[in-house]
Amino acid sequence: MTVLRLAAGLCRRSLALAFALVLASGVAARADLHLDITKGKIAPLPIAIPDFAGAGPNEAQMGRDLTQVMSADLERSGLFQPLDQRAFIQKNTDTKTEPRFGDWRLINAQALVTGDVATQPDGRIHIEFRLWDVLAEQHLTGFGYTTTQQNWRRIAHIIADQIYQRITGETGYFDTRIVYISETGPQDRRIKRLAIMDQDGANHRFLTDGRSLVLTPRFSPTAQEITYLSYIRGTPRVYLFNIDTGQQEILGDFPGMTFAPRFSPDGNKVIMSLALNGKTSIYTMDLRTRQATRITDSPAIDTSPCYSPDGKQIVFNSDRGGTQQLYTMNADGTDIKRISFGNGRYGTPVWSPRGDLIAFTKFDASQFYIGVMQPDGSHERLLTQAFLVEGPTWAPNGRVLMFFKQTPTDSKGHGGVTRLYSIDLTGYNEREVVTPQDASDPAWSPLIP
Amino acid sequence: MRLKALSLLAAVALLAAACESAPEQGANANAGGQVTPPAATNPNAVQPGSQADLRATAGDRVFFAFDKSDITPESRQILQKQADWLKKYPNVTVTIEGHCDERGTREYNLALGERRATAVKNVLVALGIPANRISTISYGKERPAVVGSNEAAWAQNRRGVTTVN
C-alpha cells in the first residue's frame, strides 16, 4: 500500500516556477484563494474539477473516477463547491497545457484542477494534477503520483488533501479511515461488529463476526492497529487488533474489567481503565515490556482517559467530585485538576491533535451535547445537541469532529436509529457519515502513512 | 416432605412460567445436588437451584436510582432472600450482572455497571455467601431489559441481576 510521490523532472521545474510566481506576485493573489476556516460559516469556494485526461479508455475511466472521489471529498468538507461539469466551456484539459482561464472565469470558477492519468510500462499508473487560481491565472500547486491500479482511490484522497491544504493553509484529512461499531438487531439484543471503511465510506469491511459484543475501537498512531473492548471470552477486556493480519490479542492479564482503551501518541502504550471491586482506576500498559502501571487511585470512577498530543498530560472523566466531570493530570498521575464546571455531566474527553482543545460529551437536563473547551476548561462551546449524541473523535487536522447520534426508542422498540455524523469545529456543516447499517463509537484515523 | 416442597415449587413455577418463558438452563442448574423432578411429566417444572427457581423464590434482580449504586431497603430484602436461597444450594455459583439505563456515556456506564454489580455482591457476601461463589460482570448500557426511552423503561434497566452459572 505504499504510495510513491514522484514529482517528475519537468513537473518539479514548473512547480518551482509556480511557487516563485506565487511568492513574487505577493499577498493579493494568495489572499483571493485563501479560505479562513476558523471564522464560522463561510461561503464554499467554487472549484472546477474536469475529468482527468487519459490516453486509453481505462485511463479515461480512472480519470473520471478520480475526479468524482476528490469532488465528493471537497464538497463534504463544506468549504468547496465543485461546479457542475455540464457547465464547463473548455472540454479538454490536461497538465501539459495551460487552461483557458477566461472560459473558467465565465462560469465563476475560482479554482481549477486539471490532471491526467497514464499507464507505465510496468503496469503501474502515473497520475498528475495541477491546481490553478483562475482569477490570478496562476498555478498554485501540483504533484505526480505513481502507484498500483487498485490504489487509485487513495491518490484521489491525497490530491483532495493537497487542494484543501493549498487553499486553507490547514492539513487535509481525506486520506484517512474510520473504524467504528456496526449495529444490527433489537435494542435489547444488539449485535455489534467492528467495522472499518475509508473516510468517504468506500472499502467498507467487517473485522469481527458479531458473535461477541465489541465496543469503543481506537486507532494506533500508525493506523495499523486498533485497540477496543471485547466480551469474546465472556468477560469484558481490552484487545489489540492488527488490521493487516487480522490477529486479535488480549492486552494484559488483569483481575477485573479493562475498558476505555486509547493508544499513547507515540504508540508505545495503551491507556485504559481497570474496574475492580467497585472502583475504576486508570492504568497504562507498555506494549513492549507488557508492564502495567497504575496512574490514578481513588474510590471513584476514573475512566475515558486520553493523552495530550505531546504525551505529557492526560484528560479523563471522574465522579470523584460527586458527578461525572473532566479532569486533567500529568502523564504520571500527578497534579490532578478539574476543568469542567458547567451544568450537567461531562464525559469522553478527547484531546485535539493540535493540542488546543478538548472535545467532550455533555449530558444536562435530558439532552446530550458534543462540545469543546480549552485544556484549562475555559471557552466551553457546544457544537450540537440531541436526545443522545456521544463519543467525539477528531479528524487529524483538528478541524472536524465525528460522533454518533441515537434517536429515542418507543416501547415497541421502534426508533433507536444510531448513525455517525461529522461536524466542523465551527458548529456548521453537520452531515451524516453514511454506513451500511446502524453505527456508533467512531474513531478517525491519522493520515494514512 | 421433599415431594411436597417440589410440588410447591412447581406451582410457583407455573405462575412464573405464565409471565415469561424459562431461561436457558446452564450446565450447573442441577449443581445443588437436589433430586431432579420428572421433567417429562411436567415440562413447566422449575429445577431446584435454577435461574427460574431463584427468580420465583427470591427475585433475581434489584434496581438502582439514576447514576447511583446504593442498595435500597427493598433491594436488601430481595438480596436477603437471594442469600437464603444460595445457602440452600451451596454448590450453585452466580454471576452478578450490572446494568445501566441509556442516559450516560458508554464507558462511564460500564464502570457504573461494575460498581452496581459489586454493590450487590458485597451485600450477598455480608449475608454469608462466600465471595468465591459470586463473580461480577458489567454490561453498561448494552443490554437493556426493557426497550424504550422513557422513565419506566430506564427504571427497569438500572439493575443488578443475579444469574445462576
Boltz contact constraints between the chains, C-beta under 6 A:
constraints:
  - contact:
      token1: [A, 187]
      token2: [B, 147]
      max_distance: 6.0
  - contact:
      token1: [A, 188]
      token2: [B, 144]
      max_distance: 6.0
  - contact:
      token1: [A, 188]
      token2: [B, 147]
      max_distance: 6.0
  - contact:
      token1: [A, 257]
      token2: [B, 114]
      max_distance: 6.0
  - contact:
      token1: [A, 257]
      token2: [B, 138]
      max_distance: 6.0
  - contact:
      token1: [A, 259]
      token2: [B, 110]
      max_distance: 6.0
  - contact:
      token1: [A, 260]
      token2: [B, 107]
      max_distance: 6.0
  - contact:
      token1: [A, 275]
      token2: [B, 111]
      max_distance: 6.0
  - contact:
      token1: [A, 275]
      token2: [B, 114]
      max_distance: 6.0
  - contact:
      token1: [A, 277]
      token2: [B, 118]
      max_distance: 6.0
  - contact:
      token1: [A, 278]
      token2: [B, 115]
      max_distance: 6.0
  - contact:
      token1: [A, 278]
      token2: [B, 118]
      max_distance: 6.0
  - contact:
      token1: [A, 280]
      token2: [B, 111]
      max_distance: 6.0
  - contact:
      token1: [A, 301]
      token2: [B, 111]
      max_distance: 6.0
  - contact:
      token1: [A, 303]
      token2: [B, 107]
      max_distance: 6.0
  - contact:
      token1: [A, 303]
      token2: [B, 108]
      max_distance: 6.0
  - contact:
      token1: [A, 303]
      token2: [B, 111]
      max_distance: 6.0
  - contact:
      token1: [A, 304]
      token2: [B, 107]
      max_distance: 6.0
  - contact:
      token1: [A, 324]
      token2: [B, 108]
      max_distance: 6.0
  - contact:
      token1: [A, 347]
      token2: [B, 105]
      max_distance: 6.0
  - contact:
      token1: [A, 347]
      token2: [B, 108]
      max_distance: 6.0
  - contact:
      token1: [A, 348]
      token2: [B, 105]
      max_distance: 6.0
  - contact:
      token1: [A, 361]
      token2: [B, 105]
      max_distance: 6.0
  - contact:
      token1: [A, 390]
      token2: [B, 105]
      max_distance: 6.0
  - contact:
      token1: [A, 408]
      token2: [B, 149]
      max_distance: 6.0
  - contact:
      token1: [A, 409]
      token2: [B, 147]
      max_distance: 6.0
  - contact:
      token1: [A, 409]
      token2: [B, 148]
      max_distance: 6.0
  - contact:
      token1: [A, 409]
      token2: [B, 149]
      max_distance: 6.0
  - contact:
      token1: [A, 411]
      token2: [B, 148]
      max_distance: 6.0
  - contact:
      token1: [A, 413]
      token2: [B, 147]
      max_distance: 6.0
